[in-house]
């Protein structure tokens, strides 16, 4: 039986609707999982768990815990929406596409600083710096592991006593030398 254009159109609409539903469901599941486990990390740091559930504010808190400037995620979000609007409106005024360039640059900067924040959060939780590679590749898995691993938060004073690296590259805790008073 030959298919009519109307039947093909209905099949395409059904496929598009199914794809949209699956995408939205997966996005919601990832957001809920990330927020729950990020809340656990916040709790280890002495923060309220609810902060992980608020979009943008969860990144502000993450950056602050990682000793980064907390306003970076706010500016990244604003530039993202400005860049998206410029891209959408570019058909009316082609020069508007140039507004997307700062948005892309800001997203790259925010991404790099998020990696630095994850590295420092890992140090606060007494993990080696190499764990940041997992954050770069699979941030949700990094969040789950750091949330459930039983580690405790350690403040900056203890981190300052850490050695950068040993000869073999492994992070170690430096022994404190008593101050002689000279």
mmCIF file of the C-alpha atoms, coordinates in Angstrom:
data_MODEL
# 
_entry.id   MODEL 
# 
loop_
_atom_site.group_PDB 
_atom_site.id 
_atom_site.type_symbol 
_atom_site.label_atom_id 
_atom_site.label_alt_id 
_atom_site.label_comp_id 
_atom_site.label_asym_id 
_atom_site.label_entity_id 
_atom_site.label_seq_id 
_atom_site.pdbx_PDB_ins_code 
_atom_site.Cartn_x 
_atom_site.Cartn_y 
_atom_site.Cartn_z 
_atom_site.occupancy 
_atom_site.B_iso_or_equiv 
_atom_site.pdbx_formal_charge 
_atom_site.auth_seq_id 
_atom_site.auth_comp_id 
_atom_site.auth_asym_id 
_atom_site.auth_atom_id 
_atom_site.pdbx_PDB_model_num 
ATOM 1   C CA . UNK A 1 1   ? 0.000  0.000  0.000  1.00 0.00 ? 1   UNK A CA 1 
ATOM 2   C CA . UNK A 1 2   ? 1.599  3.306  -1.038 1.00 0.00 ? 2   UNK A CA 1 
ATOM 3   C CA . UNK A 1 3   ? 1.961  5.915  1.644  1.00 0.00 ? 3   UNK A CA 1 
ATOM 4   C CA . UNK A 1 4   ? 0.342  9.251  1.180  1.00 0.00 ? 4   UNK A CA 1 
ATOM 5   C CA . UNK A 1 5   ? 2.063  12.526 2.110  1.00 0.00 ? 5   UNK A CA 1 
ATOM 6   C CA . UNK A 1 6   ? -0.460 12.970 4.920  1.00 0.00 ? 6   UNK A CA 1 
ATOM 7   C CA . UNK A 1 7   ? 0.443  9.563  6.415  1.00 0.00 ? 7   UNK A CA 1 
ATOM 8   C CA . UNK A 1 8   ? 4.177  10.277 6.125  1.00 0.00 ? 8   UNK A CA 1 
ATOM 9   C CA . UNK A 1 9   ? 3.645  13.641 7.786  1.00 0.00 ? 9   UNK A CA 1 
ATOM 10  C CA . UNK A 1 10  ? 1.765  12.015 10.665 1.00 0.00 ? 10  UNK A CA 1 
ATOM 11  C CA . UNK A 1 11  ? 4.538  9.432  11.093 1.00 0.00 ? 11  UNK A CA 1 
ATOM 12  C CA . UNK A 1 12  ? 7.172  12.193 11.130 1.00 0.00 ? 12  UNK A CA 1 
ATOM 13  C CA . UNK A 1 13  ? 5.197  14.128 13.730 1.00 0.00 ? 13  UNK A CA 1 
ATOM 14  C CA . UNK A 1 14  ? 4.870  11.022 15.899 1.00 0.00 ? 14  UNK A CA 1 
ATOM 15  C CA . UNK A 1 15  ? 8.598  10.326 15.633 1.00 0.00 ? 15  UNK A CA 1 
ATOM 16  C CA . UNK A 1 16  ? 9.425  13.946 16.477 1.00 0.00 ? 16  UNK A CA 1 
ATOM 17  C CA . UNK A 1 17  ? 7.053  13.902 19.458 1.00 0.00 ? 17  UNK A CA 1 
ATOM 18  C CA . UNK A 1 18  ? 8.541  10.662 20.742 1.00 0.00 ? 18  UNK A CA 1 
ATOM 19  C CA . UNK A 1 19  ? 12.075 12.007 20.358 1.00 0.00 ? 19  UNK A CA 1 
ATOM 20  C CA . UNK A 1 20  ? 11.143 15.221 22.161 1.00 0.00 ? 20  UNK A CA 1 
ATOM 21  C CA . UNK A 1 21  ? 9.504  13.287 25.017 1.00 0.00 ? 21  UNK A CA 1 
ATOM 22  C CA . UNK A 1 22  ? 12.507 10.981 25.449 1.00 0.00 ? 22  UNK A CA 1 
ATOM 23  C CA . UNK A 1 23  ? 14.906 13.945 25.374 1.00 0.00 ? 23  UNK A CA 1 
ATOM 24  C CA . UNK A 1 24  ? 12.912 15.884 27.969 1.00 0.00 ? 24  UNK A CA 1 
ATOM 25  C CA . UNK A 1 25  ? 12.544 12.819 30.206 1.00 0.00 ? 25  UNK A CA 1 
ATOM 26  C CA . UNK A 1 26  ? 16.299 12.084 30.025 1.00 0.00 ? 26  UNK A CA 1 
ATOM 27  C CA . UNK A 1 27  ? 17.139 15.737 30.735 1.00 0.00 ? 27  UNK A CA 1 
ATOM 28  C CA . UNK A 1 28  ? 14.834 15.770 33.755 1.00 0.00 ? 28  UNK A CA 1 
ATOM 29  C CA . UNK A 1 29  ? 16.291 12.508 35.066 1.00 0.00 ? 29  UNK A CA 1 
ATOM 30  C CA . UNK A 1 30  ? 19.855 13.805 34.707 1.00 0.00 ? 30  UNK A CA 1 
ATOM 31  C CA . UNK A 1 31  ? 18.925 17.090 36.413 1.00 0.00 ? 31  UNK A CA 1 
ATOM 32  C CA . UNK A 1 32  ? 17.252 15.314 39.347 1.00 0.00 ? 32  UNK A CA 1 
ATOM 33  C CA . UNK A 1 33  ? 20.183 12.914 39.764 1.00 0.00 ? 33  UNK A CA 1 
ATOM 34  C CA . UNK A 1 34  ? 22.757 15.700 39.559 1.00 0.00 ? 34  UNK A CA 1 
ATOM 35  C CA . UNK A 1 35  ? 20.858 17.946 41.984 1.00 0.00 ? 35  UNK A CA 1 
ATOM 36  C CA . UNK A 1 36  ? 20.429 15.156 44.536 1.00 0.00 ? 36  UNK A CA 1 
ATOM 37  C CA . UNK A 1 37  ? 24.081 14.137 44.579 1.00 0.00 ? 37  UNK A CA 1 
ATOM 38  C CA . UNK A 1 38  ? 25.368 17.708 44.282 1.00 0.00 ? 38  UNK A CA 1 
ATOM 39  C CA . UNK A 1 39  ? 23.252 18.445 47.365 1.00 0.00 ? 39  UNK A CA 1 
ATOM 40  C CA . UNK A 1 40  ? 25.151 15.704 49.169 1.00 0.00 ? 40  UNK A CA 1 
ATOM 41  C CA . UNK A 1 41  ? 28.467 17.357 48.284 1.00 0.00 ? 41  UNK A CA 1 
ATOM 42  C CA . UNK A 1 42  ? 27.106 20.734 49.422 1.00 0.00 ? 42  UNK A CA 1 
ATOM 43  C CA . UNK A 1 43  ? 26.040 19.151 52.713 1.00 0.00 ? 43  UNK A CA 1 
ATOM 44  C CA . UNK A 1 44  ? 29.573 17.784 53.237 1.00 0.00 ? 44  UNK A CA 1 
ATOM 45  C CA . UNK A 1 45  ? 30.842 21.360 52.801 1.00 0.00 ? 45  UNK A CA 1 
ATOM 46  C CA . UNK A 1 46  ? 28.356 22.705 55.350 1.00 0.00 ? 46  UNK A CA 1 
ATOM 47  C CA . UNK A 1 47  ? 25.965 24.192 52.796 1.00 0.00 ? 47  UNK A CA 1 
ATOM 48  C CA . UNK A 1 48  ? 22.238 23.649 52.566 1.00 0.00 ? 48  UNK A CA 1 
ATOM 49  C CA . UNK A 1 49  ? 21.182 20.826 50.223 1.00 0.00 ? 49  UNK A CA 1 
ATOM 50  C CA . UNK A 1 50  ? 18.386 22.882 48.638 1.00 0.00 ? 50  UNK A CA 1 
ATOM 51  C CA . UNK A 1 51  ? 20.969 25.049 46.885 1.00 0.00 ? 51  UNK A CA 1 
ATOM 52  C CA . UNK A 1 52  ? 21.692 22.165 44.513 1.00 0.00 ? 52  UNK A CA 1 
ATOM 53  C CA . UNK A 1 53  ? 18.100 22.215 43.240 1.00 0.00 ? 53  UNK A CA 1 
ATOM 54  C CA . UNK A 1 54  ? 18.046 25.882 42.152 1.00 0.00 ? 54  UNK A CA 1 
ATOM 55  C CA . UNK A 1 55  ? 19.288 26.407 38.571 1.00 0.00 ? 55  UNK A CA 1 
ATOM 56  C CA . UNK A 1 56  ? 22.259 28.770 38.266 1.00 0.00 ? 56  UNK A CA 1 
ATOM 57  C CA . UNK A 1 57  ? 22.458 29.137 42.075 1.00 0.00 ? 57  UNK A CA 1 
ATOM 58  C CA . UNK A 1 58  ? 23.752 25.564 42.253 1.00 0.00 ? 58  UNK A CA 1 
ATOM 59  C CA . UNK A 1 59  ? 26.620 26.562 39.974 1.00 0.00 ? 59  UNK A CA 1 
ATOM 60  C CA . UNK A 1 60  ? 27.237 29.737 41.980 1.00 0.00 ? 60  UNK A CA 1 
ATOM 61  C CA . UNK A 1 61  ? 27.550 27.570 45.106 1.00 0.00 ? 61  UNK A CA 1 
ATOM 62  C CA . UNK A 1 62  ? 29.747 25.035 43.271 1.00 0.00 ? 62  UNK A CA 1 
ATOM 63  C CA . UNK A 1 63  ? 32.094 27.799 42.108 1.00 0.00 ? 63  UNK A CA 1 
ATOM 64  C CA . UNK A 1 64  ? 32.227 29.334 45.591 1.00 0.00 ? 64  UNK A CA 1 
ATOM 65  C CA . UNK A 1 65  ? 33.067 25.966 47.179 1.00 0.00 ? 65  UNK A CA 1 
ATOM 66  C CA . UNK A 1 66  ? 35.792 25.540 44.559 1.00 0.00 ? 66  UNK A CA 1 
ATOM 67  C CA . UNK A 1 67  ? 37.291 28.939 45.445 1.00 0.00 ? 67  UNK A CA 1 
ATOM 68  C CA . UNK A 1 68  ? 36.238 30.515 42.149 1.00 0.00 ? 68  UNK A CA 1 
ATOM 69  C CA . UNK A 1 69  ? 34.403 33.772 41.518 1.00 0.00 ? 69  UNK A CA 1 
ATOM 70  C CA . UNK A 1 70  ? 30.726 32.944 42.105 1.00 0.00 ? 70  UNK A CA 1 
ATOM 71  C CA . UNK A 1 71  ? 29.443 35.525 39.606 1.00 0.00 ? 71  UNK A CA 1 
ATOM 72  C CA . UNK A 1 72  ? 30.954 33.637 36.635 1.00 0.00 ? 72  UNK A CA 1 
ATOM 73  C CA . UNK A 1 73  ? 27.954 31.257 36.237 1.00 0.00 ? 73  UNK A CA 1 
ATOM 74  C CA . UNK A 1 74  ? 25.554 34.220 36.343 1.00 0.00 ? 74  UNK A CA 1 
ATOM 75  C CA . UNK A 1 75  ? 27.385 36.059 33.563 1.00 0.00 ? 75  UNK A CA 1 
ATOM 76  C CA . UNK A 1 76  ? 27.741 32.808 31.593 1.00 0.00 ? 76  UNK A CA 1 
ATOM 77  C CA . UNK A 1 77  ? 23.969 32.253 31.790 1.00 0.00 ? 77  UNK A CA 1 
ATOM 78  C CA . UNK A 1 78  ? 23.187 35.826 30.692 1.00 0.00 ? 78  UNK A CA 1 
ATOM 79  C CA . UNK A 1 79  ? 25.597 35.664 27.764 1.00 0.00 ? 79  UNK A CA 1 
ATOM 80  C CA . UNK A 1 80  ? 24.240 32.235 26.798 1.00 0.00 ? 80  UNK A CA 1 
ATOM 81  C CA . UNK A 1 81  ? 20.708 33.594 26.445 1.00 0.00 ? 81  UNK A CA 1 
ATOM 82  C CA . UNK A 1 82  ? 21.935 36.729 24.646 1.00 0.00 ? 82  UNK A CA 1 
ATOM 83  C CA . UNK A 1 83  ? 23.915 34.558 22.244 1.00 0.00 ? 83  UNK A CA 1 
ATOM 84  C CA . UNK A 1 84  ? 20.923 32.283 21.654 1.00 0.00 ? 84  UNK A CA 1 
ATOM 85  C CA . UNK A 1 85  ? 18.676 35.278 20.982 1.00 0.00 ? 85  UNK A CA 1 
ATOM 86  C CA . UNK A 1 86  ? 21.260 36.755 18.607 1.00 0.00 ? 86  UNK A CA 1 
ATOM 87  C CA . UNK A 1 87  ? 21.478 33.457 16.747 1.00 0.00 ? 87  UNK A CA 1 
ATOM 88  C CA . UNK A 1 88  ? 17.704 33.221 16.405 1.00 0.00 ? 88  UNK A CA 1 
ATOM 89  C CA . UNK A 1 89  ? 17.380 36.838 15.246 1.00 0.00 ? 89  UNK A CA 1 
ATOM 90  C CA . UNK A 1 90  ? 20.374 36.679 12.899 1.00 0.00 ? 90  UNK A CA 1 
ATOM 91  C CA . UNK A 1 91  ? 18.145 36.060 9.866  1.00 0.00 ? 91  UNK A CA 1 
ATOM 92  C CA . UNK A 1 92  ? 16.664 39.563 10.314 1.00 0.00 ? 92  UNK A CA 1 
ATOM 93  C CA . UNK A 1 93  ? 19.955 41.318 11.027 1.00 0.00 ? 93  UNK A CA 1 
ATOM 94  C CA . UNK A 1 94  ? 23.018 39.219 10.105 1.00 0.00 ? 94  UNK A CA 1 
ATOM 95  C CA . UNK A 1 95  ? 25.376 41.310 12.229 1.00 0.00 ? 95  UNK A CA 1 
ATOM 96  C CA . UNK A 1 96  ? 23.567 40.114 15.364 1.00 0.00 ? 96  UNK A CA 1 
ATOM 97  C CA . UNK A 1 97  ? 25.364 36.800 14.979 1.00 0.00 ? 97  UNK A CA 1 
ATOM 98  C CA . UNK A 1 98  ? 28.484 38.608 16.201 1.00 0.00 ? 98  UNK A CA 1 
ATOM 99  C CA . UNK A 1 99  ? 26.844 38.793 19.640 1.00 0.00 ? 99  UNK A CA 1 
ATOM 100 C CA . UNK A 1 100 ? 27.103 35.019 19.826 1.00 0.00 ? 100 UNK A CA 1 
ATOM 101 C CA . UNK A 1 101 ? 30.909 35.198 19.862 1.00 0.00 ? 101 UNK A CA 1 
ATOM 102 C CA . UNK A 1 102 ? 31.204 36.627 23.409 1.00 0.00 ? 102 UNK A CA 1 
ATOM 103 C CA . UNK A 1 103 ? 28.647 34.027 24.523 1.00 0.00 ? 103 UNK A CA 1 
ATOM 104 C CA . UNK A 1 104 ? 30.809 31.199 23.223 1.00 0.00 ? 104 UNK A CA 1 
ATOM 105 C CA . UNK A 1 105 ? 33.936 32.705 24.790 1.00 0.00 ? 105 UNK A CA 1 
ATOM 106 C CA . UNK A 1 106 ? 32.183 33.090 28.151 1.00 0.00 ? 106 UNK A CA 1 
ATOM 107 C CA . UNK A 1 107 ? 30.930 29.490 28.021 1.00 0.00 ? 107 UNK A CA 1 
ATOM 108 C CA . UNK A 1 108 ? 34.486 28.259 27.423 1.00 0.00 ? 108 UNK A CA 1 
ATOM 109 C CA . UNK A 1 109 ? 35.809 30.355 30.320 1.00 0.00 ? 109 UNK A CA 1 
ATOM 110 C CA . UNK A 1 110 ? 33.026 29.137 32.624 1.00 0.00 ? 110 UNK A CA 1 
ATOM 111 C CA . UNK A 1 111 ? 33.734 25.538 31.607 1.00 0.00 ? 111 UNK A CA 1 
ATOM 112 C CA . UNK A 1 112 ? 37.441 25.866 32.377 1.00 0.00 ? 112 UNK A CA 1 
ATOM 113 C CA . UNK A 1 113 ? 36.741 27.510 35.739 1.00 0.00 ? 113 UNK A CA 1 
ATOM 114 C CA . UNK A 1 114 ? 34.206 24.774 36.565 1.00 0.00 ? 114 UNK A CA 1 
ATOM 115 C CA . UNK A 1 115 ? 36.985 22.224 36.056 1.00 0.00 ? 115 UNK A CA 1 
ATOM 116 C CA . UNK A 1 116 ? 39.247 24.242 38.380 1.00 0.00 ? 116 UNK A CA 1 
ATOM 117 C CA . UNK A 1 117 ? 36.420 24.398 40.947 1.00 0.00 ? 117 UNK A CA 1 
ATOM 118 C CA . UNK A 1 118 ? 35.923 20.621 40.703 1.00 0.00 ? 118 UNK A CA 1 
ATOM 119 C CA . UNK A 1 119 ? 39.666 20.122 41.206 1.00 0.00 ? 119 UNK A CA 1 
ATOM 120 C CA . UNK A 1 120 ? 39.634 22.259 44.351 1.00 0.00 ? 120 UNK A CA 1 
ATOM 121 C CA . UNK A 1 121 ? 36.470 20.632 45.684 1.00 0.00 ? 121 UNK A CA 1 
ATOM 122 C CA . UNK A 1 122 ? 38.240 17.308 45.214 1.00 0.00 ? 122 UNK A CA 1 
ATOM 123 C CA . UNK A 1 123 ? 41.161 18.588 47.274 1.00 0.00 ? 123 UNK A CA 1 
ATOM 124 C CA . UNK A 1 124 ? 38.761 19.749 49.994 1.00 0.00 ? 124 UNK A CA 1 
ATOM 125 C CA . UNK A 1 125 ? 37.377 16.205 50.061 1.00 0.00 ? 125 UNK A CA 1 
ATOM 126 C CA . UNK A 1 126 ? 40.923 14.787 50.211 1.00 0.00 ? 126 UNK A CA 1 
ATOM 127 C CA . UNK A 1 127 ? 40.978 13.282 46.727 1.00 0.00 ? 127 UNK A CA 1 
ATOM 128 C CA . UNK A 1 128 ? 43.954 13.425 44.409 1.00 0.00 ? 128 UNK A CA 1 
ATOM 129 C CA . UNK A 1 129 ? 43.941 16.020 41.674 1.00 0.00 ? 129 UNK A CA 1 
ATOM 130 C CA . UNK A 1 130 ? 43.748 13.368 38.966 1.00 0.00 ? 130 UNK A CA 1 
ATOM 131 C CA . UNK A 1 131 ? 40.043 12.884 39.807 1.00 0.00 ? 131 UNK A CA 1 
ATOM 132 C CA . UNK A 1 132 ? 39.371 16.054 37.833 1.00 0.00 ? 132 UNK A CA 1 
ATOM 133 C CA . UNK A 1 133 ? 39.795 13.981 34.662 1.00 0.00 ? 133 UNK A CA 1 
ATOM 134 C CA . UNK A 1 134 ? 36.637 12.093 35.607 1.00 0.00 ? 134 UNK A CA 1 
ATOM 135 C CA . UNK A 1 135 ? 34.862 15.427 36.064 1.00 0.00 ? 135 UNK A CA 1 
ATOM 136 C CA . UNK A 1 136 ? 35.966 16.501 32.584 1.00 0.00 ? 136 UNK A CA 1 
ATOM 137 C CA . UNK A 1 137 ? 34.814 13.261 30.945 1.00 0.00 ? 137 UNK A CA 1 
ATOM 138 C CA . UNK A 1 138 ? 31.809 12.218 33.083 1.00 0.00 ? 138 UNK A CA 1 
ATOM 139 C CA . UNK A 1 139 ? 30.742 14.995 35.473 1.00 0.00 ? 139 UNK A CA 1 
ATOM 140 C CA . UNK A 1 140 ? 27.630 13.151 36.688 1.00 0.00 ? 140 UNK A CA 1 
ATOM 141 C CA . UNK A 1 141 ? 29.694 10.092 37.666 1.00 0.00 ? 141 UNK A CA 1 
ATOM 142 C CA . UNK A 1 142 ? 32.213 12.389 39.420 1.00 0.00 ? 142 UNK A CA 1 
ATOM 143 C CA . UNK A 1 143 ? 29.377 14.000 41.369 1.00 0.00 ? 143 UNK A CA 1 
ATOM 144 C CA . UNK A 1 144 ? 27.887 10.648 42.407 1.00 0.00 ? 144 UNK A CA 1 
ATOM 145 C CA . UNK A 1 145 ? 31.249 9.225  43.534 1.00 0.00 ? 145 UNK A CA 1 
ATOM 146 C CA . UNK A 1 146 ? 32.183 12.315 45.533 1.00 0.00 ? 146 UNK A CA 1 
ATOM 147 C CA . UNK A 1 147 ? 28.725 12.421 47.122 1.00 0.00 ? 147 UNK A CA 1 
ATOM 148 C CA . UNK A 1 148 ? 28.669 8.820  48.363 1.00 0.00 ? 148 UNK A CA 1 
ATOM 149 C CA . UNK A 1 149 ? 32.334 8.041  49.038 1.00 0.00 ? 149 UNK A CA 1 
ATOM 150 C CA . UNK A 1 150 ? 32.299 8.878  52.740 1.00 0.00 ? 150 UNK A CA 1 
ATOM 151 C CA . UNK A 1 151 ? 34.918 11.626 52.491 1.00 0.00 ? 151 UNK A CA 1 
ATOM 152 C CA . UNK A 1 152 ? 34.707 14.675 54.726 1.00 0.00 ? 152 UNK A CA 1 
ATOM 153 C CA . UNK A 1 153 ? 35.193 18.344 53.891 1.00 0.00 ? 153 UNK A CA 1 
ATOM 154 C CA . UNK A 1 154 ? 38.464 19.964 54.989 1.00 0.00 ? 154 UNK A CA 1 
ATOM 155 C CA . UNK A 1 155 ? 38.907 23.729 55.084 1.00 0.00 ? 155 UNK A CA 1 
ATOM 156 C CA . UNK A 1 156 ? 41.485 25.859 53.288 1.00 0.00 ? 156 UNK A CA 1 
ATOM 157 C CA . UNK A 1 157 ? 43.892 25.997 56.246 1.00 0.00 ? 157 UNK A CA 1 
ATOM 158 C CA . UNK A 1 158 ? 44.526 22.290 55.881 1.00 0.00 ? 158 UNK A CA 1 
ATOM 159 C CA . UNK A 1 159 ? 44.867 22.562 52.106 1.00 0.00 ? 159 UNK A CA 1 
ATOM 160 C CA . UNK A 1 160 ? 47.584 25.200 52.382 1.00 0.00 ? 160 UNK A CA 1 
ATOM 161 C CA . UNK A 1 161 ? 49.793 22.625 54.103 1.00 0.00 ? 161 UNK A CA 1 
ATOM 162 C CA . UNK A 1 162 ? 49.614 20.281 51.124 1.00 0.00 ? 162 UNK A CA 1 
ATOM 163 C CA . UNK A 1 163 ? 52.619 19.888 48.904 1.00 0.00 ? 163 UNK A CA 1 
ATOM 164 C CA . UNK A 1 164 ? 52.039 20.575 45.220 1.00 0.00 ? 164 UNK A CA 1 
ATOM 165 C CA . UNK A 1 165 ? 53.628 17.384 43.923 1.00 0.00 ? 165 UNK A CA 1 
ATOM 166 C CA . UNK A 1 166 ? 56.359 14.964 44.819 1.00 0.00 ? 166 UNK A CA 1 
ATOM 167 C CA . UNK A 1 167 ? 59.058 13.837 42.460 1.00 0.00 ? 167 UNK A CA 1 
ATOM 168 C CA . UNK A 1 168 ? 56.834 11.011 41.190 1.00 0.00 ? 168 UNK A CA 1 
ATOM 169 C CA . UNK A 1 169 ? 53.879 13.345 40.663 1.00 0.00 ? 169 UNK A CA 1 
ATOM 170 C CA . UNK A 1 170 ? 51.679 12.022 43.465 1.00 0.00 ? 170 UNK A CA 1 
ATOM 171 C CA . UNK A 1 171 ? 50.024 14.533 45.758 1.00 0.00 ? 171 UNK A CA 1 
ATOM 172 C CA . UNK A 1 172 ? 51.122 14.210 49.372 1.00 0.00 ? 172 UNK A CA 1 
ATOM 173 C CA . UNK A 1 173 ? 50.472 16.039 52.600 1.00 0.00 ? 173 UNK A CA 1 
ATOM 174 C CA . UNK A 1 174 ? 53.466 18.102 53.702 1.00 0.00 ? 174 UNK A CA 1 
ATOM 175 C CA . UNK A 1 175 ? 54.596 17.791 57.286 1.00 0.00 ? 175 UNK A CA 1 
ATOM 176 C CA . UNK A 1 176 ? 54.246 20.987 59.229 1.00 0.00 ? 176 UNK A CA 1 
ATOM 177 C CA . UNK A 1 177 ? 57.502 22.429 60.494 1.00 0.00 ? 177 UNK A CA 1 
ATOM 178 C CA . UNK A 1 178 ? 57.195 24.182 63.830 1.00 0.00 ? 178 UNK A CA 1 
ATOM 179 C CA . UNK A 1 179 ? 57.820 27.913 63.631 1.00 0.00 ? 179 UNK A CA 1 
ATOM 180 C CA . UNK A 1 180 ? 61.032 28.823 65.491 1.00 0.00 ? 180 UNK A CA 1 
ATOM 181 C CA . UNK A 1 181 ? 60.007 32.451 66.096 1.00 0.00 ? 181 UNK A CA 1 
ATOM 182 C CA . UNK A 1 182 ? 62.881 34.007 64.147 1.00 0.00 ? 182 UNK A CA 1 
# 
